[in-house]
Amino acid sequence: MQKLAAVILVGGPGTRLQPLTDGRPKPMVPVLNRPFLEHTIACLRHFGIEDIILTLSYLPDAIRGYFGDGGDFGVRLSYCLEEPPRGTAGAVKNAEAHLGSTFFVLNGDVFTDLDLADMLATHRARQAAASISLTWVEDPSAFGVVETDDDNRVRAFIEKPPREEATTHWINAGTYILEPEVLGYIPEGHYMFERGLFPALLEMGRPVYGYPFRGYWLDMGTPAKYFALNADLMAGRTRSPLMGDIDSDGIIRGEDVVVHPSAALKAPVVIGAGSRIGQNARLENAILWDGVTVAEGARLHNCIVSSGGRIAPNEKIDGAVVTPDKRAPLTL
């Protein structure tokens, strides 16, 4: 793939993913013991995209402190701080100085196996000003649907139509390819792709195309979706270039993990670095972040336990998100 840049919209505090994002940016939530954003960066590098701009607003130092200039991850990272937040298109406008040719835009909370090389080839063959990835959903009422003609040229955007009135089940999947000319149509300040730039491009007659695909797509916006992503990766329903093929018994352990020989683990189970699993403990469908302690005789089922969480002796927890200072229900 020709040398290209990509902008990752890192986003705000991730309120729907709470309490997992209390004091932590959503892209730094660990997926198989690695920050979600690290998986996205590995995907871009897999396709030869090494110049990456991160748009930051919420707890930016946590991200900059981990990734630095990107050298340890095989990429070159630049950072653009939004003060205040500028919306999806406004954030990209804020990064204009880094964007002199065709570039990708990715939502920082979406995991997908989209073929970026094929999407780019299609974009160029159509001489599009903008290409929008589309994914098919059973119920489009919670999303913005995208109407296209037989050649996939976009005709209209419809925000959250009632299910029985939806004219299509193809929705905006959050990955775009844009020509630098479109930056000139984005005003300074807060501006959105979905309700601002893309409809404006249609009104001007600029060529905007959809790129439908039926591969894996998941918006990691809730604890249940977060849990599903970890499980899907472990089961091989999707893969991350960061991890390669996962050949395991469905149990993933970080460094310096101690599991008592009498403890029972039933997949999928992810155990973060430095965690301790006590005598006769039982874990089934559980994700433990770094530094978690599960005391003897405890039972965890359908649970997420964030860093520093402690489960008391003989405690039984079923369907919960556990942090050091709070608990919330988890419905899978």
N, C-alpha and C positions, 0 to 999 in steps of 0.2 A: 504494500500500500504506500502511495506517495506520502511524504512527510506532511503530517497534519497536526493540528492542535485540537484539544477538546476542553470544554468547560464543564465542570461538574457543579451542579447547583446543590450546595451542601445543605442549605435550608436552616430552619429555625429550631426551636427547642424540642420539637417532636412530642407535643402534648398527648397525642393518642397512644404513644408508646410508653407513657408513664405507668408505673414508677421506675422503669428501666432507664429512663433518660433524666431522672433527677440528678442534677450535677454532672451530666455527661452528654455531649452532643450525640444526636441520633446516629450519625455515621461512624461513631466510635464504639457503638454497641458490638460486642464480639459475636461473630458467627464462626462456629467451629474454632473458637479460641483466637481468632484474628479479627481486627476491626472490620466492620462491614465495608468501609471505604477502601480498605486495602484490597479486598476482593475486586472492587470496581476498577481500581488502578491497575491491578494485575490483568483484568480483562482488556483494558485499553492497550497495555503493553503487548499483550498477546497478538493484537491486530497491528502492531507496529506504531502505535500512537504514543509518543513519549513526551510531548509538550502538553502539559496539563495545567489548567488554571482552576483553582478552587475558590468559589465565592463563599466567604465566611461571614457569619453574623453572630451566632450563639456560641459562647465559650471558644473563641477562635484559637486561643493559646494551647488548648488541649490537642487540637489537630496539628498546628504548626510544630508543637513540641515533639510530637510522635513522628511526623513525616519529614520535617526539615526541608531541605531543598530537593528531596526525592531521590537523591543519588543512591541511597541504600536500597531503593525499590526499583532501580533501573529506569527511572524517568526523571524529567526536569519539571519541578513544581513551581508555580507562581501562585500568589495569594492576592485576592482582591476583597477588601473588607467593606461590608455594607453597613453604613451608619447614616440614617436608619435603614432597615431592610427595603429593598427596591422592587420586589416582585420578581417573577421568573425572567422576563425579558429585560427589566431594568438592571438586574444583576449581571446579565451578559453585556449590556451596554457599558456597564462599569468596568468591564474587562476589555474594552475595545482596543486599547493600546497593544494588547497581546495577539490580536486577531487580524491578520493581513490577508488570509486566503480562506478557502473552504474549511469549515470547522464543524465539529460535533458538539452537541449539547446533551448532557445526561442528567436526569433527576437523581439526586444522591441517595434516594431511599428505594430504588427499584433494582431488583435482581432479575437478569434475563440472560438467555443464551442467544440473543439476537446476533446474526452474522453481520458485523459492521462492514466488512469488505464488500459483501454483496449489496448491502444497502447503499454504499457509496457508488458502486458501479451503476446501480439503477438510477440514482440521483443524477449522475453525470450523463447517462444515456438520454434522460428526459430533459436535460438542460434546465433543471429545476432551480428556482431561487430558494426554496425550502422543501425539505422532505420530512415527513412525520411518520414515525413508526406506529403501526396500528396492531392491536391485539384483540382477539374475539372473546367476548364474555357472555355468559348465559343471561345475566341481568344487567343491562346497561344503565339502569335508572340512577345509579350512584356515580356515574362518570360523565365525561364529555364525549359524545359520539361524533364521528367524522363521516359525513356522507361523501362518497366519491362516484365518479362515472366509471365506465367500463375500462378506461385506461388508468384508473386510480388517481386521476386528477381530482383534487378536493373541490367539492361544490358548496359545502356548508358545514358549520360547526353548531351542534345543538347541545346545550348544557343540561345534563341530568333529566332526560325525558322520562315520563312515566313509562313503565315497562311495556304496557299494552299499546303505547303510541310511538315507540321507538321505530324509526325507519331503517336502522341498521344496528348490528351488535358489535361493530368495530369501533374501538375506543382509542383515544390518544394514549400511547404506551410510554411517552415521556422521553424518547430518544429522538433527537432532531439532527439533520444536517442543514447547515445554513451557508449561503454565500455572504461574503462580507458586505455586499451592497445593502442587505437588509438592516444592518446596524444604523444606517442613515434614516430609517423609518421609525426608530425607537426614540421617543423623547427622553429627556433627562428626568430623573425621579422614578416614582413607582409606576411600573407598567408590566402587564402580563402578556405572555405568549397567547394563552388560550382565549382571552376575551379582548385582547388589544391587537397585537401584531398580526397574528394569522388571519383574523377577519379583515384587517386593513389591507393585507396583501391580496386577498381575494377581490376586494372592492377595486383595487388598482389594476386587476387583471394579471398580476404576477403569477408565474407558474408554481403552484403549491401542490405537491403530490403526497399521497399516502403510500406507505410501504407496509402492507399487511404481512404478518407472519404468525405462525401457529406454534411457535416454540414456547419455552418456559418463560413465564413472566409473573413476578410477584412484587407487590407494593408492600414493603416491610413496615406497615404503618401501625400495627397493633401487636400486643404480646402474642396473640394467637398466630398471626402471620409470621412473626419472628420465629416462633417455635416451629412452624411448618417449614420454613426455609432450612433450618438446621436439619430437620428430619429428612427433607427431600434430598439434600446434599449427601447425607449419610446413606440413604437408600439408593443413590444413583439415579434419581429422577431428574437431576440436573447436576452440573459440575462447575467447579470454579477453577480457572487456570492457576490460581494461587495454591490449590491443594492437589491438583492432578487427580488421578483416579484413586478413590478411597477404597482400599482393600483392608477391611477390618471386620470385626465381629459386631459392628454397630456400637462399639464403645470407643470413644476418643478421649485420651488422657493428655493433659499438658505436662510440663516438666515438674519434677519434684512432687508428684502426686503419691499419696500413701493410701492404699485400700486394704483394709484388714482381710485376711484370707477367708474369714467367715461371712463377709459381706456379699450380698447378691445383687448383681447389676443386670437388668433386662433392657435391651436396646429399644429405642435409641437413648444413649446416655453420653453426654459431653461433660467432662470434668476439667475445670480450669487449673492452671498451674498453682502449686502449693496447697491444694485442697487435701482434706483428710476425711476419710470415710471409716467410721468406727465399726467395732465388732457387731456382727449380726444386723447391720443396717441393710435396708432394702431400697433400691432405687429402680424405678421403672418409668420410662418416658420422662427423663429429667435432664435439664441443662443447668450445670453449675459453673459459675464464673470463677475467676481466680480467688484463691484464699478462702474457700468455703469450708466450714466444718460441719460434718454430719455425725452426731454423736451415736454411741452404741444403741442398737435397737430401734433407731428412727426409721420411719417409713415415708418415702417420697414417691408420689405418683402424679404424672402430668404437672410438673412443677418447673419453674425457673427460679434460681437462687442467684442473686447478684453478688458481686465481690464483697467479701467480708461477712456474708450471711452465716448465721449459726443456727443449726437445728438441734434442739435439746434432746437428751436421752429419751428414747421410747416415744418421741413425738411422732404423730401421724398427720401428714399433710397431703391432701388430694385436690388438685386443681387450683394452684395458687402461684402468684408471683411474690417472691419473698426478697425483701431488701433488709439491710441491717436495722432499719427503723420503721418499716411498715410492711403490710401484706395486702394483696389485692387478689380477687378471684381471677382464675384463668379458665376459660371455656374453650376447649379444643374441638 
